[in-house]
Amino acid sequence: MPPRKPTGLIVGLCLGAVAVLALGVVAIVSLNRGPGPSNAGYQAAPPSPSSAYELPPTSGSSAPSSTPTSPSESPSTSASAGPHKILKLADHPILQDPNAGLQNRVCNLPPWTSTQDGAEAFFTAASKCLDAAWGPFLESYNLPFTPPALHFPTGPSFDTECGTIQVGIATAAYYCENNLYVPFKGLQTDQYGNNPGVYLALFAHEYGHHVQEVAGIMDAAWQKIYAAGQNSPEGLDMSRRKELQAQCFSGMFLGAHVDRGGTITRDMYNKAWNDQETRGDNTSRSHDHGTNAHYAQWWRAGAKDNRIADCNTFAASASDVS
């Protein structure tokens, strides 16, 4: 597969300020809001997330019984092949069990402070919680989980396998090939201040792309995008499905960890819930991430019920991923 190309348009830019990156963007989310109050049109009290949870059935360290064999393997050899990606989309094994979700866990994060060191401490701790949540889940499907490498760029640009990325208001977090970048200068802390729920949801979205990478969903999606053409209607549709699934995965993480005795509080959850509809293609005037309404819809679906089958954007109708 050739190197992944830039998605180009960025979620969450203020109207009239859409930026196009020239190199290698796999997934970027901006913190910029659209016009109007941040809580316009939201429920005052989001529903409590579900606490039920099941891992897929396993037998020892083998793959779950629902995991299909690779096309290049026979049924008798697939179980001993070791962890491997499965390049599937709507029919991916992790998306089939209606009762599977993330385990409800305690996550302790340091208090948010709007400094380089404070942000690094916060996101480093958050990454450990995300590893602990998603690692066992993915490994139970015999997928090759390793945590992403974290980077906290401080300069005006940073180099990645996807190209050189300029830091600005359009670059709050960035994922590329098992690496997660969080440039502090892109977080716009002067606008958001002490709002850790918003920052955590943003970070969990980018980590959601790592989940897709480990599972093989990311590779399968990019194969479709390359085949159709990145800016074709089919390519943009696939891009939206990929991004909206990462939204749902972000919601799952916060829903599984709120009010569990750690530091992810109901206030953080509510503010993240209320922030989601300020982001999306209506704000950025692009067509590759989903409308603001769908951006919020898929995040909230994950947050409310914590069921990964609810995150199957690849099986959704076109009207739900527009």
LINGI-V625303 format. One record per helix or strand. SS is the DSSP state (h for helix, s for strand). FROM is the first residue (numbers start at 1). TO is the last residue. Records with the same first field share a line. If there is no record, write none. Layout:
# LINGI-V625303
SS = FROM-TO ; FROM-TO
This chain:
# LINGI-V625303
s = 9-9 ; 11-11 ; 20-20 ; 27-29 ; 149-151 ; 157-160 ; 163-166 ; 173-176 ; 179-181
h = 75-78 ; 93-95 ; 116-139 ; 184-186 ; 189-192 ; 196-215 ; 217-228 ; 233-257 ; 266-278 ; 281-284 ; 292-305 ; 308-311 ; 313-315 ; 318-320
